[in-house]
Amino acid sequence: MIRERLRSIFWKEFIQMRRDRATLGMMLGIPVIQLTLFGYAVNMDVRHLPAAVLDFSHTQESRSLVQRFEATGNFRLTRRADSYEEVLRLVDRGWARAAIVIPEDYARRMKRGGPAQVQVLVDASDPAVSQNAIAAAQLVGQSTNLEIVSSLAGPLARSVPPLDVRVRPLYNPALKTALFIVPGIIGVLLSNMLIIITAMAIVREREAGTLEQLIVTPLSRTEIMLGKIAPYVVVGYVQMTAVLVLGSILFRVPIRGSLLTIYLVAFLFIVASLGLGLFVSTLARTGAQAIQSSFFFLLPNIMLSGFMFPREGMPAFAQWLGWGIPLTYFLQILRGVILKGVGIEALWPQTLALVAFAILFFTFAVQRFHKTLD
Amino acid sequence: MTADAPVVSVRELTKRFGTLTAVAAVSFDIHAREIFGILGPNGSGKTTTIRILCGLMAPTSGGATVAGVDVVEAPDAVKSRLGYMSQAFGLYKDLTVEENLRFYGGVYGIGTAARERIPWAMETMRLTPAAGQLAGTLSGGFRQRLALGCSLLHRPPVLFLDEPTAGVDPAARRTFWEIIRGLAAEGTTIIVTTHYMDEAERFDRLAFLSRGHLTALGTPPEVRRAFGEGLSLEDIFVQLQEKNG
């Protein structure tokens, strides 16, 4: 009997989903749009920065230095300037985002063993853009120095440079932003969509007067709630699978860890998000209100969870707020499993946090929901 | 239950919300096959009384039984013994007529009986021509009869109608009451609230509520006499409303 009642609500919910073209389009279209948009457009590893060269030296040495800059791949030499004023003008107008200025005595000083000075101007108005260029410029300087030092020290030292720091980027060696963003999209999408869709599904019944009718039937309050919510667990899993599949096809996001782990932990996250959706539905009387109140939860999800902006760079207060968002933990789990290939043994604190959120949000929302039915 | 035992029995039913007394020690019995009207202006306690009888709300004191079930002790059990149809009709507009019936059949857990009850509802409620139509596209009369059909799939002995004819055209209203009288003749006990006094005139018995108190109980002629010769039910209703306001 209980199974028949629950089955009836699921069945009805799926028919309604199928007939509601706008919501259906939103449920299936938004994952695809968000994935391609974020995956292609959000690119924080800026390379090939247009750069100008002002070479007063005009020597073999200065040309070889310019080549070293180009070889890093961070600079694309687009212009040659003839004066310092011209360099400044190019950067001012944005035609060049960086400039390399080599003084006239560069080669002479180098031959004497230094010190020679080279100036690199970087347009740092956008810190994300400038960081790579600054790092690359410093690297060029260091490696050139090392070579000179070792060549001066004689044949013995040449094979063993005094210090050779080698950085090996782990997990994402090509430093592609898409690899970092795509797992995040799964989390952002699941929470944002589930909150809005669940809230809307319940508010719609209240607006139509059908919720009132359901309460008079032998359906218990818990059955009504489960019947309304459980179909959206399925929706959540479908969306998650879509992003995983598209992510690996379009952006070659590797899935290094266990898919099973992701799917199991996702359940906790989905329950927590559904709880929030249910909670929003108890606040809102109309669909428009439901969407508005959802945004209250959506913005922190994007800003504070570490989805787009590294949490390490946030002030302590914002970091602390971020700990109150389930997405923060889920993102760490997703990136850990997908990119690092680690298992639950490395991520149990985050998993426990999700368990706590799921229980907390859900019980709170259920209690409120029951009250609003009276 | 003997033949004469009331199907619905209300004893000293009282409900307070804070300092407000919505229902004040109301008692009445309703017998099998009766069409029983609960009348009164807004705020008279009608809705609260019905909500308590449907097991949606616990009374502050007093009690009631519906179809042999104590609504205070077993509010959940009472829900499967009654049908409820509201003014809002509670239909899913994006489901067809047939799907709405299937859904409510499932929700009442009628199981395989659906195979026989859904065609019964289609026929009795005169819905067959609209079987595949979305409920949202139905006219008021069809929608009302579909809602009625949905609330009767589980063969409830008691049927609650909460302002069932609001916003329905006269021809459809006439059809509706024909069906209701047919149901009563077959043994269903029917409890109605309405604002249309011409409809109430044709009910078997009436209870007039005013500010939570039962002010009159009996057949329409008995109620009219209680308030004074020459008054219509409509006059009585307006009088009570003015006293309330």
Interface residues (C-beta under 8 A of the other chain):
Chain A: M1 E4 R5 R7 S8 I9 W11 K12 I15 Q16 R19 D20 A208 G209 T210 E212 Q213 L214 I215 V216 T217 P218 L219 S220 D374
Chain B: C54 L56 M57 D76 K79 S80 L82 Y84 S86 A88 F89 G90 L91 Y92 K93 D94 L95 E99 R102 F103 Y104 G105 G106 V107 Y108 G109 G111
